């Protein structure tokens, strides 16, 4: 009953952000063939770009492939969309209950704190999984319809996996901050702040070798779009490790939730 309630009350953000991401992907997919037809000119354009710009976005001639173009045009924004979606949804599910004081009502019901937390966490993981799966199957479908050049489906599925990793990690951080601070502004600001710091640090590390070490502290070094396209390799092992890390953070948040007092 509680799980159904959570799924019902939180489907709108899921639908909105899924539609936004799919619409964005659908706008780009029809142009892949057009770009590939003029690959020689695109190669010249890439070679004429300033080196710092190429390093900033981790672009090289390997991006002159359907999946490479999709990575450059869609995935950079898709990662941002996935993070925002994960943070907003987790904030609604957890900190929203604290701010509206409905958590006090729920705690009067015959549910243990552990059970309440588990149902809320499961709700998030269901929506996160659906978001990544819908993106994956939709992109594969769009490519099968619009793209007539050779492309690597495994790389496209890898992109969806990376979005899932971002959802799990930043969703878990949002859960943790929600049960600690119980305030949406602090929770969202802290989580999105970490995301932006990692994002900028990864770009800075790509541009300047002096700061390359800073990339070791970011999530994006371990699920790199550029290297995935360049080496046609999906970083599955790294992805699994970060998913496990997200689950561990969620478990820690659950332990805190079981003992934390509700702020009035």
C-alpha positions as CSV (number, residue, x, y, z in Angstrom):
1,X,0.0,0.0,0.0
2,X,2.7,2.5,1.0
3,X,4.8,1.6,-2.1
4,X,1.7,2.2,-4.4
5,X,1.1,5.6,-2.7
6,X,4.7,6.7,-3.3
7,X,4.7,5.6,-6.9
8,X,1.4,7.3,-7.5
9,X,2.4,10.6,-5.9
10,X,5.7,10.9,-7.6
11,X,5.0,9.9,-11.2
12,X,4.8,13.4,-12.6
13,X,8.5,14.4,-12.2
14,X,9.3,11.1,-13.8
15,X,7.1,11.7,-16.8
16,X,8.2,15.3,-17.3
17,X,11.9,14.6,-17.2
18,X,11.6,11.4,-19.3
19,X,9.6,13.3,-22.0
20,X,12.2,16.2,-21.9
21,X,15.1,13.8,-22.4
22,X,13.4,11.8,-25.1
23,X,12.3,14.9,-27.0
24,X,15.8,16.2,-26.9
25,X,17.2,12.9,-28.2
26,X,14.5,12.7,-30.9
27,X,15.4,16.2,-32.2
28,X,19.1,15.2,-32.7
29,X,18.8,11.6,-34.1
30,X,17.4,12.6,-37.5
31,X,20.5,14.8,-38.1
32,X,23.0,12.0,-37.5
33,X,23.0,10.9,-41.1
34,X,23.2,14.5,-42.4
35,X,26.4,15.0,-40.3
36,X,27.9,11.7,-41.4
37,X,27.4,12.5,-45.1
38,X,29.6,15.5,-44.6
39,X,32.2,13.7,-42.3
40,X,35.2,15.1,-44.2
41,X,34.1,18.7,-43.5
42,X,33.4,17.8,-39.9
43,X,36.8,16.3,-39.6
44,X,38.4,19.5,-40.9
45,X,36.2,21.6,-38.6
46,X,37.4,19.5,-35.6
47,X,41.0,19.9,-36.6
48,X,40.6,23.7,-36.9
49,X,39.2,24.0,-33.4
50,X,41.4,25.4,-30.6
51,X,43.1,22.5,-28.7
52,X,41.7,23.7,-25.4
53,X,38.2,23.4,-26.8
54,X,38.8,19.9,-27.9
55,X,40.2,19.0,-24.5
56,X,37.4,20.8,-22.7
57,X,34.7,18.6,-24.3
58,X,37.1,15.6,-24.8
59,X,36.5,15.6,-28.6
60,X,38.6,14.2,-31.3
61,X,38.3,12.6,-34.8
62,X,36.8,9.5,-33.1
63,X,33.6,11.5,-32.6
64,X,32.9,11.3,-36.3
65,X,30.7,8.3,-35.8
66,X,26.9,8.2,-35.2
67,X,27.4,7.4,-31.5
68,X,30.2,9.9,-31.2
69,X,28.0,12.7,-32.6
70,X,25.2,11.6,-30.3
71,X,27.6,11.7,-27.3
72,X,28.7,15.2,-28.1
73,X,25.3,16.7,-28.8
74,X,23.0,14.8,-26.5
75,X,24.8,12.9,-23.7
76,X,26.5,16.0,-22.2
77,X,23.1,17.5,-21.6
78,X,21.5,14.1,-20.8
79,X,23.9,13.7,-17.8
80,X,22.8,17.1,-16.5
81,X,19.1,16.1,-17.0
82,X,19.6,12.8,-15.2
83,X,21.2,14.5,-12.2
84,X,18.5,17.1,-11.9
85,X,15.8,14.5,-12.3
86,X,17.4,12.2,-9.6
87,X,17.8,15.1,-7.1
88,X,14.3,16.5,-7.6
89,X,12.6,13.1,-7.3
90,X,14.6,12.0,-4.3
91,X,13.9,15.4,-2.7
92,X,10.2,15.1,-3.3
93,X,10.1,11.5,-1.9
94,X,12.1,12.2,1.2
95,X,12.5,15.9,2.2
96,X,9.1,16.8,0.9
97,X,7.6,14.6,3.7
98,X,9.6,16.4,6.3
99,X,8.7,19.9,5.2
100,X,5.0,19.2,4.8
101,X,5.0,17.4,8.1
102,X,3.2,14.4,6.5
103,X,6.1,12.2,7.8
104,X,4.6,12.7,11.3
105,X,1.3,11.2,10.1
106,X,3.0,8.3,8.3
107,X,4.9,7.5,11.4
108,X,1.6,7.1,13.3
109,X,0.7,4.3,10.9
110,X,1.6,0.6,11.7
111,X,4.8,0.8,9.7
112,X,8.3,0.7,11.1
113,X,10.7,3.5,10.2
114,X,12.8,0.9,8.3
115,X,9.7,-0.2,6.3
116,X,8.9,3.4,5.4
117,X,12.4,4.2,4.3
118,X,12.6,1.0,2.2
119,X,9.4,1.7,0.4
120,X,10.5,5.3,-0.4
121,X,14.0,4.1,-1.6
122,X,12.4,1.3,-3.7
123,X,10.1,3.9,-5.3
124,X,13.2,5.9,-6.4
125,X,15.1,2.9,-7.7
126,X,12.0,1.9,-9.7
127,X,11.7,5.3,-11.4
128,X,15.5,5.6,-11.9
129,X,15.6,2.2,-13.6
130,X,12.6,3.0,-15.8
131,X,14.2,6.3,-16.8
132,X,17.4,4.7,-17.9
133,X,15.7,1.8,-19.6
134,X,13.2,4.0,-21.5
135,X,16.1,6.2,-22.6
136,X,18.1,3.1,-23.7
137,X,15.3,1.5,-25.8
138,X,14.2,4.8,-27.2
139,X,17.7,5.7,-28.4
140,X,18.2,2.3,-30.0
141,X,14.8,2.7,-31.7
142,X,15.6,6.2,-32.9
143,X,18.9,5.0,-34.3
144,X,17.3,2.0,-36.1
145,X,14.8,4.4,-37.7
146,X,17.0,7.4,-38.6
147,X,20.6,6.2,-38.8
148,X,21.8,4.3,-41.8
149,X,25.5,4.3,-41.1
150,X,27.3,1.7,-39.0
151,X,27.1,2.3,-35.3
152,X,27.8,0.5,-32.1
153,X,24.7,-0.4,-30.1
154,X,26.7,-1.4,-27.1
155,X,28.0,2.2,-26.8
156,X,24.5,3.5,-26.9
157,X,23.5,1.1,-24.2
158,X,26.6,2.2,-22.2
159,X,25.4,5.8,-22.4
160,X,22.1,4.7,-20.7
161,X,24.1,2.8,-18.1
162,X,26.1,6.0,-17.3
163,X,22.8,7.9,-16.8
164,X,21.7,5.2,-14.4
165,X,25.0,5.6,-12.5
166,X,24.5,9.3,-12.2
167,X,20.9,8.8,-11.0
168,X,21.8,6.3,-8.4
169,X,24.8,8.2,-7.0
170,X,23.2,11.7,-6.8
171,X,19.9,10.2,-5.8
172,X,21.6,8.4,-2.9
173,X,23.3,11.7,-1.9
174,X,20.0,13.5,-1.9
175,X,18.5,10.8,0.3
176,X,21.4,11.1,2.8
177,X,21.1,14.9,2.9
178,X,17.4,14.7,3.2
179,X,17.4,12.7,6.3
180,X,20.2,14.8,7.8
181,X,19.0,18.3,7.0
182,X,15.3,17.7,6.4
183,X,15.2,20.9,4.3
184,X,14.8,21.0,0.6
185,X,16.9,24.1,-0.1
186,X,19.9,22.7,1.7
187,X,19.5,19.2,0.4
188,X,19.1,20.2,-3.3
189,X,21.8,22.9,-3.1
190,X,24.3,20.5,-1.5
191,X,23.7,17.7,-4.0
192,X,23.6,19.8,-7.1
193,X,26.7,21.7,-5.8
194,X,28.6,18.4,-5.6
195,X,27.5,17.6,-9.1
196,X,28.5,20.9,-10.6
197,X,31.9,20.8,-8.8
198,X,32.6,17.4,-10.2
199,X,31.4,18.4,-13.6
200,X,33.6,21.5,-13.8
201,X,36.5,19.7,-12.2
202,X,36.4,17.0,-14.8
203,X,36.4,19.6,-17.6
204,X,39.2,21.5,-16.0
205,X,41.3,18.3,-15.6
206,X,40.7,17.6,-19.3
207,X,41.9,21.1,-20.4
208,X,45.0,21.6,-18.2
209,X,47.4,18.7,-17.4
210,X,48.4,20.5,-14.2
211,X,44.9,19.8,-12.9
212,X,44.4,16.4,-14.3
213,X,44.8,14.9,-10.8
214,X,41.5,16.6,-9.8
215,X,39.6,14.3,-12.2
216,X,40.4,11.4,-9.8
217,X,37.9,13.0,-7.4
218,X,35.1,13.1,-9.8
219,X,32.5,10.5,-10.9
220,X,32.9,11.5,-14.6
221,X,36.6,10.3,-14.9
222,X,35.4,6.8,-14.3
223,X,32.4,6.8,-16.7
224,X,34.0,9.0,-19.5
225,X,31.9,9.7,-22.6
226,X,35.0,10.7,-24.6
227,X,37.0,7.5,-23.8
228,X,33.9,5.4,-24.3
229,X,33.6,6.6,-27.9
230,X,37.4,6.8,-28.5
231,X,38.2,3.2,-27.3
232,X,34.7,1.7,-28.0
233,X,34.7,0.5,-24.4
234,X,31.8,0.8,-21.9
235,X,33.2,1.1,-18.4
236,X,30.9,-1.5,-16.8
237,X,33.1,-2.4,-13.9
238,X,33.4,1.3,-12.8
239,X,29.6,1.7,-13.2
240,X,28.9,-1.3,-11.0
241,X,31.2,0.0,-8.3
242,X,29.5,3.4,-8.3
243,X,26.1,1.8,-8.2
244,X,27.2,-0.2,-5.2
245,X,28.5,3.0,-3.6
246,X,25.1,4.6,-4.1
247,X,23.4,1.6,-2.4
248,X,25.8,1.8,0.5
249,X,25.1,5.6,0.9
250,X,21.4,4.7,0.8
251,X,21.8,2.1,3.5
252,X,23.7,4.6,5.7
253,X,20.9,7.1,5.1
254,X,18.4,4.4,6.2
255,X,20.2,3.9,9.5
256,X,20.2,7.6,10.2
257,X,16.4,7.8,9.3
258,X,15.6,5.1,11.8
259,X,17.2,7.1,14.7
260,X,16.9,10.7,13.6
261,X,14.4,13.0,15.3
262,X,11.9,14.9,13.2
263,X,12.6,18.6,13.1
264,X,9.6,20.7,14.0
